[in-house]
Structures are given as C-alpha cells and as structure tokens.
Amino acid sequence: MHHGLKLPKSGDLDFLSLGALVYRLDPGIVPFRKANTCQIHVSGGEFNVAANLADCFRLRTGIATAMVDYPIGDLVAERVRAMGVRSFYKHFAHDGVTGPNIATVFSDRGFGVRAPVVFYNRSNEAGAQLKPGDFDWPAIFAHGVRWFHSGGIFAALSATTPEVIIEGMRAAKKAGAVVSFDLNFRAKLWSISGGLKRANETIRRIMENVDVLVGNEEDLQNGLGIPGPEVAAKSKLDPSAFFGMIDRVVQQYPQVKIVATTLREVHSTNRHMWGAVAWVGGKTHVSLTCELDVHDRVGGGDGFASGFFYGLLTGQSPEEALKLGWAHGALLTTYPGDTTMATLEQVQAFAKGGSARIQR
C-alpha cells in the first residue's frame, strides 16, 4: 500500500460517518437582519463527507445519527435519502413545543469585503443527547464497513458525544475498518462546554483510535494542544508551518498514518487562493494552487476530505488522492449549500488541470 493503511478490500459500506445532522438557513448575500427569504441546506460536518462520497464519488456510505420525528426531521431525512446515504437513526420524539430539535445553523455568505457570518441554535439538540449504547455497532459492522469517520463538531456538543465517538471507533477497529477524524475546531461550540482545556482532554482520548487525521495548523494547536511552529509561515499557502507540526503530532499519536488539510488565503469573501497538503507515512505532498471565485465557502473542507478519502479508498497514490481532494473542495465552493453538486468526471478533469472553458 502507498499509504500504510490496512483497508478492507470490500464491505457492505465503503464509508460510515457518525455525527449530528443540522439544517442551515442561508439568505445568500443578504445579512440575517435584513433577510426575508432563505434556502435550506441539510448539513453536518460528518454527514457532508458521507453525502459527497455517495453522490459524487458513487461509493456506498452511511450515517449514524439522531433523528427527530417531526416535520423538520422529515425534511432532513428526505435530503439524506436524496444524497444516497444509508441511515442508522436513533429516533427522538418531539414534544411539539421545546423539542428535542435538529439544530439550526444560520450562515449568510457575505460578499467582497464583508465576511460571512455563522451562528447557531443548538438548544435542546437531539444529536447532543446521543450516548453510548444508542447504536448497535456489532450489527452495523456485521456486513463490513471499510472506513469509519467522525469529527470535532460532534465531539463538542455534549459530555456524551465524545463517548459515542470512542465507542464507535473501537467497534470500527475491532471490525477492521480504517478510522478518521476531522478536528473541525469550532471555538463557539467548545466555549460553552469547557473551552480549550476540555477540548484538548476530549480530543486526545479520541485520537488514540485515529489512523487518518484532517486538520489545519490552527486545528492542531487548538484541538490537540500542539505548540505552534517556531517560524511563522510566509503566507497561508506556505505548508512549512503545517509540516513543522507533524512530528509533534506523530510523536504523541504514533499510530496516525496520514495527516491532511487545505490551505486557503482569503483575498476577499469571493476570491480565495486554494491548495492542499498531506503527510502520508513520513512523506509530504503538496497540491497545485488555484484562484477560486467563491459562491459559498461552507463545506469546502469537507469537500476536500471526501475527495481525498475517495482516492485512498480506491487505491490511488497519495499524490492522486490529494489532487482529487483539492479538486473536489475547489468545485464545491462554486455551488450553494454544504454538499456536492459535482460529478466524478468533473472532479477528475479538474484534478488533471481542467479549466472553466465551456463544455459542449
């Protein structure tokens, strides 16, 4: 293997995520204080990767998550089915007034010099109530799962969600699946549940089970408590700071085979420079960079992770896997919403150096 992972060759599912589903209200470029219409996007840091792998990359994927039995739950479940993701739900009854609820994310897109703004209503969230024992992991893994994934957003939701992650990861390891974790550090979420100290303590326990880690320089510092680089990077596209921290990560977690992330330099809300890097079994890999005209930046990192994972799941070299992740993440920022609208052929063409010339 190019990457050192012991990937099962087959399984009923290629990929299984564990996390909370949310619905995102998106008024476009209008700030919420002046909004009168919104689009609804079904999302979730962990779900997005499974959805992208199913819809664009044509793999068999699933999501283990909370589902609330009320009309918003029906809407969310319909979108999960539409993306081709198999569901493993822990159902919660809604009391008609206070919940429990599927969380709401509010996110306008900003424009030009005006940055996007993201805030939440995660009050009485069903996903935060998930606890060990809610999923029958032996039954879920019985027919084979090749890859298991979760992330830092779900870990931050409550005292019990990290325990569910650890329970799922241990079951995945027992079943022979590769385990990945996206640090996805969100300061707003951790600040209401113990701050950096709890984040570090929680994520370190999770990391004991992780083979593949996704996270940028700030994620490594905030999520793992890894000291920052001694020499600052020349720009956001300079991978030296990221690679300079990898030795410290692997020293603490020697079982980690791969660490990868995106590089993004923001010139304005709608104009970014985009790249990606990966450390695979001691070797470093750096993608090309491209200039993005961004329509909606939310989900770009999950787009990268799904393309990168697809490359690894299909036996491609680390270089090719990185190109696919870089290409898919770039394309995802050109669509509204958090999940993909790209086709595999479009991703492959862009990864090979495709352009925006009209396709006739």
C-alpha positions in Angstrom: 0.0 0.0 0.0 1.2 3.5 -0.8 -0.3 4.9 2.5 0.3 2.2 5.1 -3.4 1.8 5.8 -4.9 -1.7 6.2 -8.0 -1.1 4.2 -10.5 -3.9 3.8 -10.9 -4.7 0.1 -14.7 -4.9 0.3 -17.6 -4.3 2.6 -21.3 -3.6 2.7 -20.4 0.0 3.2 -17.3 1.8 1.9 -17.7 4.6 4.4 -19.7 5.3 7.6 -19.9 8.6 9.4 -21.0 9.4 13.0 -22.2 12.9 13.7 -25.2 15.3 14.1 -27.4 16.4 11.3 -28.3 20.1 11.0 -30.2 22.3 8.7 -28.6 25.5 7.6 -30.7 28.6 6.7 -29.0 30.6 4.0 -30.2 34.1 3.0 -27.4 34.3 0.4 -25.5 37.6 0.4 -28.2 39.4 2.5 -27.3 39.6 6.2 -29.9 38.0 8.5 -31.0 41.3 10.0 -32.4 42.3 6.6 -33.3 38.8 5.2 -36.8 37.9 4.0 -36.1 34.6 2.3 -33.7 31.7 3.0 -32.6 28.5 1.3 -32.5 25.3 3.4 -29.4 23.2 3.2 -29.1 19.9 5.1 -25.6 19.5 6.5 -23.3 18.4 9.3 -19.5 18.2 9.2 -19.6 14.4 9.4 -22.6 13.9 7.2 -21.2 16.1 4.4 -18.3 13.7 3.8 -20.6 10.7 3.5 -23.0 12.6 1.2 -20.2 13.7 -1.1 -18.7 10.2 -1.3 -22.2 8.8 -2.2 -23.4 11.4 -4.6 -20.3 12.5 -6.5 -17.9 9.6 -5.9 -20.5 6.8 -6.1 -19.5 4.9 -3.0 -21.7 3.1 -0.6 -22.0 5.3 2.5 -23.9 5.6 5.7 -24.6 8.0 8.6 -25.2 7.1 12.3 -27.0 10.0 13.9 -30.0 11.3 15.8 -33.4 11.8 14.0 -36.3 13.7 15.4 -39.8 12.6 14.5 -41.4 16.0 13.4 -41.7 17.8 10.0 -38.1 19.2 10.1 -36.9 15.7 10.7 -38.9 14.5 7.7 -37.2 17.2 5.5 -33.8 16.3 6.7 -34.3 12.6 6.3 -35.5 13.2 2.7 -32.3 15.0 1.9 -30.2 12.2 3.4 -32.0 9.7 1.1 -31.6 12.1 -1.9 -27.8 12.1 -1.4 -27.8 8.3 -1.4 -26.7 7.9 2.2 -27.9 4.9 4.2 -29.3 6.0 7.6 -28.8 4.4 11.1 -31.0 6.6 13.2 -31.6 6.9 16.9 -35.1 8.3 16.9 -36.3 11.0 19.3 -39.9 12.1 19.8 -40.7 15.8 19.5 -42.9 17.2 22.2 -44.5 19.8 19.9 -43.0 22.7 21.8 -39.5 22.5 23.1 -38.0 19.6 21.2 -35.7 17.9 21.2 -34.7 19.5 17.9 -32.5 19.2 14.9 -30.0 22.1 15.2 -30.2 25.2 13.1 -27.2 26.8 11.6 -27.6 30.4 10.3 -25.0 31.5 7.8 -25.1 34.3 5.3 -22.5 34.2 2.5 -21.1 37.7 2.8 -19.7 39.5 -0.2 -16.5 41.2 -1.2 -15.0 42.9 1.9 -18.0 41.7 4.0 -17.2 38.3 5.6 -19.7 35.5 6.0 -21.3 35.3 9.5 -22.2 32.0 11.1 -24.2 31.4 14.3 -26.3 28.6 15.8 -29.4 27.5 17.6 -28.4 24.2 19.1 -30.7 24.4 22.1 -32.1 21.0 23.2 -30.4 19.4 20.2 -31.1 15.7 19.7 -27.6 15.0 18.4 -26.2 16.2 21.7 -28.3 13.7 23.6 -26.7 10.7 21.8 -24.9 8.4 24.3 -23.1 5.1 24.3 -25.4 2.2 23.7 -27.6 4.1 21.3 -26.3 2.3 18.2 -25.9 -1.4 17.7 -22.3 -1.3 16.4 -21.9 -5.1 16.0 -25.0 -5.2 13.8 -23.9 -2.1 11.8 -20.4 -3.5 11.2 -21.6 -7.1 10.7 -21.6 -7.0 6.9 -18.4 -5.0 6.6 -17.5 -1.3 6.8 -14.2 -0.2 5.2 -13.9 3.3 6.7 -15.3 5.0 9.8 -15.3 8.8 10.3 -16.3 11.3 12.9 -15.3 14.9 13.8 -14.7 17.6 16.3 -18.0 19.4 15.8 -19.9 16.3 17.1 -17.4 15.9 19.9 -18.0 19.4 21.1 -21.8 19.0 21.6 -22.1 17.4 25.0 -20.4 15.2 27.6 -21.8 12.1 26.0 -21.0 12.6 22.3 -17.2 12.0 22.7 -18.0 8.7 24.4 -20.2 7.7 21.4 -17.3 8.5 19.1 -14.9 6.4 21.1 -17.4 3.6 21.3 -17.9 3.7 17.5 -14.2 4.0 16.8 -13.4 1.0 19.0 -16.1 -1.1 17.3 -14.7 0.0 13.9 -11.2 -1.0 14.9 -12.5 -4.4 16.0 -14.2 -4.8 12.7 -11.0 -3.9 10.8 -12.1 -0.5 9.4 -9.8 2.5 8.9 -10.7 5.3 11.4 -10.5 9.0 10.5 -11.2 12.2 12.5 -11.6 15.8 11.3 -10.6 18.2 14.1 -13.0 20.8 12.7 -12.3 23.0 15.7 -15.2 25.4 16.4 -14.4 27.8 19.2 -18.0 28.9 19.6 -19.1 25.3 20.4 -16.2 24.4 22.7 -16.5 27.8 24.6 -19.8 26.7 26.1 -18.6 23.3 27.2 -15.3 23.8 29.0 -13.2 25.7 26.5 -9.7 24.7 25.3 -8.9 22.6 28.3 -11.9 20.3 27.8 -11.4 20.3 24.1 -7.8 19.1 24.4 -8.6 16.5 27.1 -11.5 15.2 25.0 -9.9 15.1 21.6 -6.7 13.4 23.0 -8.8 10.5 24.1 -10.4 10.2 20.7 -7.1 10.5 19.0 -5.9 7.2 20.5 -8.1 5.4 17.9 -7.4 7.5 14.8 -5.5 6.4 11.7 -6.2 9.4 9.4 -6.4 13.0 10.8 -7.8 16.0 9.0 -7.0 19.5 10.4 -5.1 22.6 9.7 -2.4 24.4 11.7 -4.9 26.1 13.9 -6.9 22.9 14.5 -3.8 21.1 15.6 -2.9 23.9 18.0 -6.4 24.4 19.4 -7.8 20.8 19.2 -4.7 18.9 20.2 -2.8 21.5 22.2 0.2 21.1 19.9 2.6 24.0 20.1 2.7 26.2 17.0 5.6 26.3 14.7 8.8 28.1 15.8 8.9 30.0 12.5 5.7 31.6 11.1 4.7 30.7 7.6 5.3 33.2 4.9 1.7 33.0 3.7 -1.5 31.0 4.3 -0.4 28.9 1.3 3.0 28.1 2.7 2.9 24.4 4.0 6.0 24.7 6.1 4.2 25.6 9.3 1.8 22.7 8.9 4.5 20.2 8.2 6.6 21.6 11.0 4.0 20.5 13.5 3.5 16.9 12.1 6.5 15.4 14.1 4.8 16.6 17.3 1.5 15.0 16.3 3.0 11.7 15.4 5.2 11.7 18.5 2.0 11.9 20.6 0.0 9.6 18.4 2.4 7.1 16.6 -0.5 5.1 15.1 -1.5 8.0 12.9 -0.6 7.2 9.3 -1.9 10.3 7.5 -2.5 14.0 8.3 -4.0 16.3 5.7 -5.6 19.7 5.3 -6.5 22.5 2.9 -4.6 25.8 2.5 -6.6 28.9 1.9 -5.6 32.5 1.5 -8.6 34.8 1.5 -8.3 38.0 -0.6 -12.0 38.8 -0.2 -15.1 36.8 0.6 -15.4 35.7 -3.1 -11.8 35.5 -4.1 -9.5 32.8 -2.5 -6.3 31.1 -3.3 -6.7 27.3 -2.7 -4.3 24.5 -2.1 -4.0 21.3 0.0 -1.2 19.3 1.7 -0.8 15.8 3.1 1.7 14.0 5.2 1.5 10.3 4.4 3.7 7.7 6.2 6.6 10.2 6.6 6.4 11.8 3.1 5.0 15.2 2.3 2.7 16.1 -0.6 1.6 19.5 -1.8 -1.1 20.2 -4.4 -1.2 22.9 -7.0 -2.8 26.2 -6.1 -5.6 27.8 -7.9 -7.6 31.0 -7.6 -11.2 30.4 -6.6 -14.2 32.6 -7.4 -16.2 31.5 -4.4 -20.0 31.3 -4.4 -20.5 29.6 -1.0 -17.4 28.7 1.0 -19.2 26.5 3.6 -18.4 22.8 3.2 -15.2 23.3 1.2 -13.1 21.5 3.8 -15.5 18.6 3.9 -15.3 18.5 0.1 -11.6 18.2 0.3 -11.8 15.4 2.8 -14.3 13.4 0.8 -12.2 13.6 -2.4 -9.0 12.7 -0.5 -10.7 9.8 1.2 -12.1 8.6 -2.2 -8.6 8.4 -3.6 -7.3 6.4 -0.7 -10.4 4.1 -0.7 -9.9 3.3 -4.4 -6.2 2.5 -4.1 -4.8 5.6 -5.7 -1.4 7.1 -4.8 -1.2 9.8 -2.1 -0.4 12.3 -4.8 -3.5 11.4 -6.8 -5.7 11.3 -3.7 -4.5 14.8 -2.7 -5.3 16.1 -6.2 -8.9 14.7 -6.1 -9.5 16.2 -2.6 -8.1 19.6 -3.8 -10.2 19.5 -7.0 -13.4 18.5 -5.3 -13.1 21.0 -2.5 -12.5 23.7 -5.0 -15.5 22.8 -7.1 -17.8 22.5 -4.0 -17.2 26.2 -3.3 -18.9 27.1 -6.6 -22.3 25.7 -5.6 -24.8 26.8 -3.0 -25.0 24.6 0.1 -22.7 22.4 2.1 -22.8 19.2 0.0 -21.6 18.4 -3.5 -23.3 19.1 -6.9 -20.2 17.9 -8.8 -19.8 14.8 -10.8 -16.8 12.4 -10.6 -15.9 13.2 -14.2 -15.7 17.0 -13.4 -13.5 16.3 -10.4 -11.2 14.1 -12.3 -10.9 16.6 -15.2 -10.1 19.5 -12.8 -7.6 17.4 -10.9 -5.8 16.8 -14.2 -5.7 20.5 -14.9 -9.1 21.2 -16.4 -10.4 24.7 -16.9 -13.6 26.7 -17.0 -13.9 26.5 -20.8 -17.5 25.7 -21.8 -18.3 22.0 -22.2 -20.3 21.5 -25.4 
